[in-house]
């Protein structure tokens, strides 16, 4: 959870401010039966602080609320909601990882961050970017086949494999510089 919290803070926070124009979608798939899609939207995000411990707690509580609400609905004989805003700006849903990855990858302008790709500045123009990356593990063979089958452009931020949070910081910096 520490790495995920680090990605969240790197995505939204900068010196005494928050990026309200940013959305982050996380696919959490350690157990395929309990896979989740967590979407954080800067426009509505609240209670995000710069330290990873409070960010991890915010995410953990949002996920626990989602599972708790589903369990309560099932106990009451109701159909549980598929997607829920469990904290301001944080939406949690069950995930079919490959389907969610496919849907995201097929959106126009999506890039696959890969250390053996085309240099980032040569591919991205403008002030927005949609990127797919995997951390701390490589994509599984079915995920790689999916991304290759879609034909996503592979884009590199440099010759080394970087942590997701580092990639986010570099992308924001390059996009910020392009929008000067």
C-alpha positions as CSV (number, residue, x, y, z in Angstrom):
1,X,0.0,0.0,0.0
2,X,3.0,2.3,0.5
3,X,3.8,2.4,-3.2
4,X,0.2,3.0,-4.1
5,X,0.0,5.9,-1.6
6,X,3.2,7.3,-3.0
7,X,1.7,7.3,-6.5
8,X,-1.5,9.0,-5.3
9,X,0.4,11.8,-3.6
10,X,2.7,12.2,-6.6
11,X,-0.3,12.4,-8.9
12,X,-2.2,15.0,-7.1
13,X,0.0,17.0,-4.7
14,X,2.6,19.6,-5.4
15,X,4.0,22.5,-3.3
16,X,1.1,23.6,-1.1
17,X,-1.5,22.8,-3.8
18,X,-3.5,20.0,-5.5
19,X,-4.0,19.2,-9.2
20,X,-7.8,19.4,-9.6
21,X,-7.6,18.6,-13.3
22,X,-6.2,15.1,-12.8
23,X,-7.7,11.7,-12.5
24,X,-5.9,8.5,-11.4
25,X,-7.3,5.0,-12.0
26,X,-5.8,2.2,-10.1
27,X,-6.4,-1.5,-10.8
28,X,-5.7,-3.5,-7.6
29,X,-5.5,-7.1,-8.6
30,X,-3.5,-9.0,-5.9
31,X,-6.5,-11.4,-5.7
32,X,-8.5,-11.7,-9.0
33,X,-11.7,-12.6,-7.1
34,X,-11.5,-9.4,-5.1
35,X,-9.9,-7.1,-7.8
36,X,-10.9,-3.5,-7.5
37,X,-10.8,-0.4,-9.7
38,X,-10.1,2.7,-7.6
39,X,-10.6,6.1,-9.4
40,X,-9.5,9.3,-7.7
41,X,-10.8,12.5,-9.2
42,X,-9.0,15.7,-8.4
43,X,-12.1,17.9,-8.8
44,X,-13.8,16.3,-5.8
45,X,-10.9,14.8,-3.9
46,X,-10.8,15.7,-0.2
47,X,-8.7,14.8,2.9
48,X,-5.5,14.1,0.9
49,X,-2.4,15.0,2.8
50,X,1.2,14.9,1.7
51,X,2.3,12.1,4.0
52,X,1.9,8.5,2.6
53,X,0.6,7.1,5.9
54,X,-2.5,9.3,5.9
55,X,-3.0,8.6,2.1
56,X,-2.7,4.9,2.7
57,X,-5.3,5.2,5.5
58,X,-7.6,7.2,3.2
59,X,-7.4,4.5,0.5
60,X,-7.7,1.7,3.0
61,X,-10.8,3.2,4.5
62,X,-12.4,3.9,1.1
63,X,-11.9,0.2,0.2
64,X,-13.2,-1.1,3.5
65,X,-16.3,1.1,3.1
66,X,-16.9,-0.4,-0.3
67,X,-16.7,-4.0,0.9
68,X,-18.7,-3.1,4.1
69,X,-21.5,-1.5,2.0
70,X,-21.6,-4.5,-0.3
71,X,-21.8,-6.9,2.7
72,X,-24.5,-4.8,4.3
73,X,-26.6,-4.8,1.1
74,X,-26.3,-8.5,0.7
75,X,-27.3,-9.1,4.3
76,X,-30.4,-7.0,3.7
77,X,-31.2,-8.9,0.5
78,X,-30.5,-5.9,-1.7
79,X,-28.3,-5.8,-4.8
80,X,-25.0,-4.2,-3.9
81,X,-23.9,-1.2,-5.9
82,X,-21.2,-1.8,-8.5
83,X,-19.5,1.5,-8.1
84,X,-19.5,3.8,-5.0
85,X,-18.0,7.1,-4.0
86,X,-16.7,5.9,-0.7
87,X,-14.9,9.1,0.2
88,X,-15.1,12.5,-1.6
89,X,-13.4,12.1,-5.0
90,X,-12.7,8.4,-4.5
91,X,-14.7,5.9,-6.4
92,X,-14.3,2.1,-5.8
93,X,-15.7,-0.7,-8.0
94,X,-15.2,-4.4,-8.5
95,X,-12.9,-4.9,-11.4
96,X,-12.5,-7.4,-14.2
97,X,-8.9,-6.4,-14.6
98,X,-8.4,-7.3,-18.3
99,X,-11.7,-5.7,-19.3
100,X,-10.9,-2.5,-17.4
101,X,-7.4,-2.4,-18.8
102,X,-8.8,-2.9,-22.3
103,X,-11.4,-0.2,-21.9
104,X,-8.8,2.3,-20.6
105,X,-6.2,1.3,-23.3
106,X,-8.7,1.9,-26.1
107,X,-9.4,5.5,-25.1
108,X,-7.8,7.9,-27.6
109,X,-4.4,9.2,-26.6
110,X,-3.5,6.4,-24.2
111,X,0.2,5.6,-24.0
112,X,2.0,2.5,-22.7
113,X,5.0,3.6,-20.6
114,X,7.9,1.2,-21.3
115,X,11.6,1.7,-20.9
116,X,12.1,0.5,-24.5
117,X,9.6,2.9,-26.1
118,X,9.8,6.1,-28.1
119,X,11.0,9.1,-26.1
120,X,8.1,10.8,-24.4
121,X,8.5,14.4,-25.8
122,X,8.5,13.0,-29.3
123,X,5.1,11.4,-28.8
124,X,3.1,13.7,-26.5
125,X,2.0,17.2,-27.5
126,X,-0.4,19.3,-25.6
127,X,-1.2,19.4,-21.9
128,X,-2.8,16.0,-21.3
129,X,-1.7,12.4,-21.2
130,X,-3.2,9.0,-20.4
131,X,-0.6,6.4,-19.5
132,X,-0.7,2.8,-18.6
133,X,2.1,1.4,-16.4
134,X,2.6,-1.5,-14.0
135,X,4.4,-1.3,-10.7
136,X,6.1,-3.1,-8.9
137,X,5.6,-6.1,-11.3
138,X,5.7,-6.4,-15.0
139,X,2.4,-6.9,-16.9
140,X,1.3,-10.5,-17.0
141,X,1.5,-12.2,-20.4
142,X,-2.3,-11.8,-21.0
143,X,-2.0,-8.1,-20.2
144,X,1.0,-7.6,-22.5
145,X,-0.8,-9.5,-25.3
146,X,-3.8,-7.2,-24.8
147,X,-1.8,-4.0,-24.9
148,X,0.2,-5.2,-27.9
149,X,-3.0,-6.3,-29.7
150,X,-4.5,-2.9,-29.2
151,X,-1.4,-1.3,-30.7
152,X,-0.7,1.2,-28.0
153,X,2.4,3.3,-28.6
154,X,5.2,2.4,-26.2
155,X,6.6,5.6,-24.7
156,X,9.8,5.9,-22.6
157,X,10.7,8.4,-19.9
158,X,14.3,7.2,-20.1
159,X,16.5,4.1,-20.4
160,X,15.8,2.8,-16.8
161,X,12.7,1.2,-15.3
162,X,11.3,3.8,-12.9
163,X,8.8,3.5,-10.0
164,X,5.3,4.6,-10.9
165,X,5.5,7.6,-8.6
166,X,8.7,8.8,-10.4
167,X,7.0,8.4,-13.8
168,X,4.0,10.5,-12.6
169,X,6.3,13.3,-11.4
170,X,8.3,13.3,-14.7
171,X,5.1,13.3,-16.8
172,X,3.6,16.2,-14.8
173,X,6.8,18.1,-15.1
174,X,7.0,17.7,-18.9
175,X,3.3,18.5,-19.4
176,X,3.7,21.6,-17.1
177,X,6.6,22.8,-19.2
178,X,4.7,22.2,-22.5
179,X,1.8,24.4,-21.2
180,X,4.0,27.4,-20.4
